[in-house]
Amino acid sequence: MKSPLATAAAMAVGLVVLLGYFFPLPVFTGLRTLLLQWALILAGTALFVGMVNLSQYHWAKIRARRNLVGSAVVMASLWLTFALALYASPESAAIQWLFNAIIIPTSVALLGLLAFTLAYAAVRLPRRRPGIMAVLFLSTAVLVMLGAVALPGMGMLPFIGDTLRPWLAQVPAAAGARGILLGVALGTVATGLRILLGSDRPYGE
Amino acid sequence: MISLSSGILSIVGMAFVVLFGLLMLVLPVVKQPRPGRDLRPLRALSRLRHALSLTVEAGTRFHISLGRGEITHPRTASAFVGLSAAHRLVEATAVSDRPAIITAGTGPLGILARSTLRSAYAAEAYESRYRPAYGRVTGLTPFSYAAGAMLAARDDDAAANFLSGSFGAEVALMTDGMAGENTLTVAGTDSVAAQAVLYAAADEPLIGEEVFASGAYLNAGPLHGTSLLTQDFFRWLLILAILGGTVVKMLGVLP
């Protein structure tokens, strides 16, 4: 049995925020700003809960001796960084160094891996999903890539670089993206209304 | 002081939302659409339903991942749809030896994942089988979340993965890491760029608003089916408005 109080509170807060969005009257906007500030504070607290949750999972793995080293490294780096940020503030040189020397290079390395993963996925696409759409998808991707970079010894390819690529990006791609975004917007409204009406209750019990 | 034009726009916007909500409430009385009969076949969601029945029969694991959407941002809507679907999937697998797991990339979604798991177990009267570890925050940056979710699916030997939420291009790493001989990955997101990535990388991508249809196809709640009908109604209305606007512009009526 889900609590009617939680449902009523969620519906009331959703309604106030919605009214504040459509009718910028001081009474609504004031309440809306206050509620959104509370939501941000709660999201910050939830971030800490997320850290605890992540630690619980890795602690369980350490105790079960599954991927001992990996989990120990995750735990140690998570809490040492947290402690350092608390002690020296997030803007401190030490935290900036951690960010620039560890997080950015690791993310860039994974980004490099992503390029290979995508290329591999593209090569496998005709076998995985044979058909005209796969051919169209691949040929468009190749044409856009050819039009975006200067080839060694050849420079920018004529027609592909200055006419075809901009046309592909500005006409069919933009039209398709707008169509998709309209569908997504309608889906977002439907999801929001289901929560506002109490039909979907992601806040559980 | 509210200007006249913004006041009119606010009233039109509110009227749109109210009409949308009213239609969602009224349509169930007229018609409750059912997958296979009233809803068009969607291969990805049909395979997801099939995987669900296989998961229960064969005792394999389901993995649901909710992405990295912030709860104060509209882009979390697809994660909320994922939570509704997760509720249904967890209910169906609550009795299984290998219950479903949910991974998330932000603290709030992690809390909501656990809450959904708990309420799904309670709905099936299996509260004692619920373990907090079934709902996990796997990382707090895009790539750490992707790596963690990928490892969670691998470690727990997930046979079916359902990705619904806010993802970036890093979702390709996740689908690649989750891929296996007998695994299925159904993935949908609201990001156009990530949808293009998923088209190439996922077994079954959900394109456009298809991600918002998962609840209706999994019977996640009474309003899921009718909200699809309402979306269709408004989609046609928008198409007519765009075509009408184009004709009016071509005729030179509008500047």
Interface residues (C-beta under 8 A of the other chain):
Chain A: K2 L18 F22 F23 P24 L25 L36 A39 L40 L42 A43 T45 A46 L47 F48 V49 G50 M51 N53 L54 Q56 Y57 A60 R66 N67 I103 T106 S107 L110 L111 L113 L114 T117 L118 Y120 A121 A122 L125 R128 F137 A177 G179 I180 L181 L182 G183 V184 L186 G187 T188 V189 A190 T191 G192 L193 R194 I195 L196 L197 S199 D200 R201 P202 Y203 G204 E205
Chain B: I2 S6 S10 I11 G13 M14 V17 F20 G21 M24 L25 E70 I71 T72 P74 A77 S78 F80 V81 L83 S84 A104 T106 G107 P108 G110 I111 L112 R114 S115 T116 R118 S119 A122 P132 A133 G135 R136 V137 T138 G139 L140 T141 P142 F143 A146 A147 G148 D155 A169 E170 A172 L173 T175 D176 D190 V192 Q195 V197 Y199 A200 A201 D203 I207 G208 E209 V211 F212 A213 G215 A220 G221 P222 L223 H224 S227 L228 T230 Q231 F234 R235 L238
